[in-house]
């Protein structure tokens, strides 16, 4: 099962990610922090289910 995140680059800076296939939302000041926060949020969401592989997590970037 794959996860698709819509990632919005905020005008004021930073990024907001919303998963379109699971109830997951997170933010990051830069792409490195966003990546870490997405991984943490996915880990927290899949505590009782098989976690998707990294290759099955997709990001779609847009600008605000």
MDAnalysis code that builds the backbone (N, CA, C; Angstrom):
import MDAnalysis as mda
import numpy as np

u = mda.Universe.empty(192, n_residues=64, atom_resindex=np.repeat(np.arange(64), 3), trajectory=True)
u.add_TopologyAttr("name", ["N", "CA", "C"] * 64)
u.add_TopologyAttr("resid", np.arange(1, 65))
u.add_TopologyAttr("resname", ["UNK", "UNK", "UNK", "UNK", "UNK", "UNK", "UNK", "UNK", "UNK", "UNK", "UNK", "UNK", "UNK", "UNK", "UNK", "UNK", "UNK", "UNK", "UNK", "UNK", "UNK", "UNK", "UNK", "UNK", "UNK", "UNK", "UNK", "UNK", "UNK", "UNK", "UNK", "UNK", "UNK", "UNK", "UNK", "UNK", "UNK", "UNK", "UNK", "UNK", "UNK", "UNK", "UNK", "UNK", "UNK", "UNK", "UNK", "UNK", "UNK", "UNK", "UNK", "UNK", "UNK", "UNK", "UNK", "UNK", "UNK", "UNK", "UNK", "UNK", "UNK", "UNK", "UNK", "UNK"])
u.atoms.positions = np.array([
    [0.845, -1.190, 0.000],
    [0.000, 0.000, 0.000],
    [0.877, 1.235, 0.000],
    [0.603, 2.178, -0.864],
    [1.385, 3.395, -0.948],
    [0.723, 4.566, -0.253],
    [1.543, 5.531, 0.097],
    [1.058, 6.777, 0.688],
    [1.393, 7.909, -0.270],
    [0.450, 8.802, -0.464],
    [0.663, 9.967, -1.315],
    [0.471, 11.207, -0.462],
    [1.506, 12.041, -0.391],
    [1.451, 13.289, 0.364],
    [1.436, 14.467, -0.593],
    [0.511, 15.398, -0.363],
    [0.548, 16.680, -1.045],
    [1.402, 17.589, -0.171],
    [2.466, 18.120, -0.727],
    [3.378, 18.989, 0.012],
    [3.236, 20.398, -0.538],
    [2.896, 21.332, 0.345],
    [2.719, 22.728, -0.051],
    [3.851, 23.548, 0.538],
    [4.551, 24.278, -0.338],
    [5.583, 25.206, 0.122],
    [4.877, 26.493, 0.525],
    [4.986, 26.835, 1.802],
    [4.298, 27.994, 2.340],
    [4.978, 29.291, 1.889],
    [4.183, 30.329, 1.622],
    [4.739, 31.625, 1.234],
    [5.649, 32.186, 2.317],
    [5.279, 31.994, 3.567],
    [6.052, 32.519, 4.688],
    [7.265, 31.649, 5.013],
    [7.412, 30.537, 4.321],
    [8.515, 29.616, 4.559],
    [8.033, 28.325, 5.170],
    [8.751, 27.274, 4.945],
    [8.389, 25.968, 5.470],
    [7.490, 25.203, 4.526],
    [7.177, 23.986, 4.943],
    [6.394, 23.062, 4.131],
    [5.319, 22.402, 4.978],
    [4.177, 22.133, 4.360],
    [3.085, 21.419, 5.004],
    [2.775, 20.200, 4.155],
    [2.681, 19.021, 4.794],
    [2.399, 17.783, 4.068],
    [1.110, 17.166, 4.591],
    [0.217, 16.827, 3.677],
    [-1.043, 16.168, 4.001],
    [-1.135, 14.890, 3.178],
    [-1.313, 13.782, 3.867],
    [-1.444, 12.505, 3.182],
    [-2.851, 12.391, 2.591],
    [-2.934, 11.995, 1.332],
    [-4.220, 11.865, 0.655],
    [-4.828, 10.479, 0.836],
    [-4.066, 9.533, 1.384],
    [-4.549, 8.164, 1.512],
    [-4.688, 7.691, 2.961],
    [-4.190, 8.473, 3.916],
    [-4.304, 8.186, 5.351],
    [-4.476, 9.512, 6.078],
    [-4.922, 9.469, 7.299],
    [-5.105, 10.680, 8.105],
    [-3.770, 11.072, 8.751],
    [-2.893, 11.671, 7.939],
    [-1.574, 12.088, 8.409],
    [-1.315, 13.498, 7.907],
    [-0.905, 14.388, 8.819],
    [-0.496, 15.750, 8.473],
    [0.742, 16.076, 9.276],
    [1.663, 16.817, 8.657],
    [2.861, 17.244, 9.365],
    [3.451, 18.451, 8.656],
    [4.441, 19.073, 9.297],
    [5.075, 20.266, 8.754],
    [6.580, 20.181, 8.968],
    [7.305, 21.042, 8.277],
    [8.745, 21.142, 8.476],
    [9.247, 22.494, 8.003],
    [10.264, 23.010, 8.680],
    [10.838, 24.300, 8.318],
    [11.600, 24.224, 6.992],
    [12.168, 23.050, 6.698],
    [12.878, 22.820, 5.444],
    [12.603, 21.384, 5.008],
    [13.112, 21.018, 3.845],
    [12.812, 19.682, 3.316],
    [13.387, 18.564, 4.173],
    [14.529, 18.801, 4.778],
    [15.131, 17.789, 5.644],
    [14.252, 17.533, 6.869],
    [13.781, 18.603, 7.491],
    [12.897, 18.459, 8.657],
    [11.565, 17.850, 8.247],
    [11.043, 18.246, 7.100],
    [9.780, 17.678, 6.623],
    [9.914, 16.175, 6.412],
    [10.993, 15.750, 5.800],
    [11.236, 14.323, 5.559],
    [11.252, 13.557, 6.878],
    [11.979, 14.081, 7.860],
    [12.050, 13.431, 9.170],
    [10.674, 13.384, 9.828],
    [9.912, 14.469, 9.724],
    [8.585, 14.523, 10.339],
    [7.595, 13.601, 9.644],
    [7.702, 13.457, 8.325],
    [6.840, 12.511, 7.606],
    [7.132, 11.093, 8.083],
    [8.409, 10.741, 8.179],
    [8.765, 9.397, 8.647],
    [8.259, 9.139, 10.056],
    [8.386, 10.118, 10.935],
    [7.895, 9.979, 12.303],
    [6.370, 9.823, 12.322],
    [5.675, 10.638, 11.545],
    [4.209, 10.571, 11.503],
    [3.736, 9.230, 10.937],
    [4.426, 8.725, 9.925],
    [4.063, 7.426, 9.346],
    [4.304, 6.317, 10.370],
    [5.442, 6.371, 11.061],
    [5.718, 5.382, 12.109],
    [4.615, 5.382, 13.170],
    [4.175, 6.568, 13.593],
    [3.134, 6.675, 14.618],
    [1.789, 6.160, 14.117],
    [1.503, 6.378, 12.845],
    [0.215, 5.952, 12.273],
    [0.148, 4.428, 12.096],
    [1.278, 3.796, 11.838],
    [1.300, 2.373, 11.519],
    [1.879, 1.541, 12.657],
    [1.468, 1.809, 13.880],
    [1.970, 1.041, 15.020],
    [1.401, -0.375, 15.057],
    [0.197, -0.566, 14.537],
    [-0.443, -1.878, 14.595],
    [-0.654, -2.494, 13.211],
    [-0.089, -1.871, 12.198],
    [-0.173, -2.383, 10.823],
    [1.217, -2.340, 10.211],
    [1.371, -3.056, 9.123],
    [2.638, -3.063, 8.404],
    [2.891, -1.680, 7.820],
    [4.047, -1.121, 8.146],
    [4.407, 0.215, 7.657],
    [4.780, 0.136, 6.178],
    [4.317, 1.110, 5.365],
    [4.718, 1.117, 3.952],
    [6.234, 1.282, 3.818],
    [6.791, 0.676, 2.778],
    [8.209, 0.860, 2.490],
    [8.455, 2.304, 2.063],
    [9.679, 2.778, 2.250],
    [10.028, 4.143, 1.855],
    [9.731, 4.381, 0.375],
    [9.939, 3.362, -0.461],
    [9.689, 3.488, -1.900],
    [8.205, 3.660, -2.219],
    [7.331, 3.354, -1.253],
    [5.887, 3.473, -1.451],
    [5.318, 4.762, -0.877],
    [6.182, 5.670, -0.446],
    [5.752, 6.974, 0.069],
    [6.113, 8.018, -0.985],
    [5.090, 8.670, -1.525],
    [5.268, 9.599, -2.641],
    [4.871, 11.013, -2.228],
    [5.630, 11.990, -2.727],
    [5.373, 13.387, -2.416],
    [5.038, 14.125, -3.706],
    [3.959, 14.932, -3.655],
    [3.570, 15.798, -4.759],
    [3.731, 17.235, -4.277],
    [4.595, 18.007, -4.906],
    [4.892, 19.366, -4.458],
    [4.062, 20.404, -5.203],
    [3.520, 21.358, -4.427],
    [2.822, 22.517, -4.997],
    [3.240, 23.738, -4.189],
    [2.953, 24.895, -4.733],
    [3.228, 26.153, -4.013],
    [1.919, 26.791, -3.601],
    [1.971, 27.453, -2.475],
    [0.780, 28.120, -1.944],
    [0.436, 29.318, -2.795],
])
